[in-house]
């Protein structure tokens, strides 16, 4: 049986002559860096989110809004581009507020023409 050739231990750490070597960390420094802190339960961060919701409605994209309205999303984006429908532009994203869409639908509702009043006037 032939003996196996071994690679020197410092072979992987060899660099070209004159190159700057990274500082060596001792075993203690490695353990303290990844020590008990990774297992400790940290305190939750204080956030500025209020305890009570303020009625903020999440914005939806054109596909979700088009499903609500029952129209193609391409039509909805074209209407937003022409500023005919309420929307929010966040960079290149177009988002819709469902509450604004509901109000817009109520404002643009077409009521039947006063056919009853016209019919009554003709008979009188």
Secondary structure, 3 states (H helix, E strand, C coil): CCCCCCCCCCCCCCCCCCCCCCCCCCHHHHHHHCCHHHCCCCCCCCCCCCCCCCCCCCEECHHHHHHHHCCCHHHHHHHHHCCCCCCEEECCEEEEEHHHHHHHHHHCCCCCCCHHHHHHHHHC
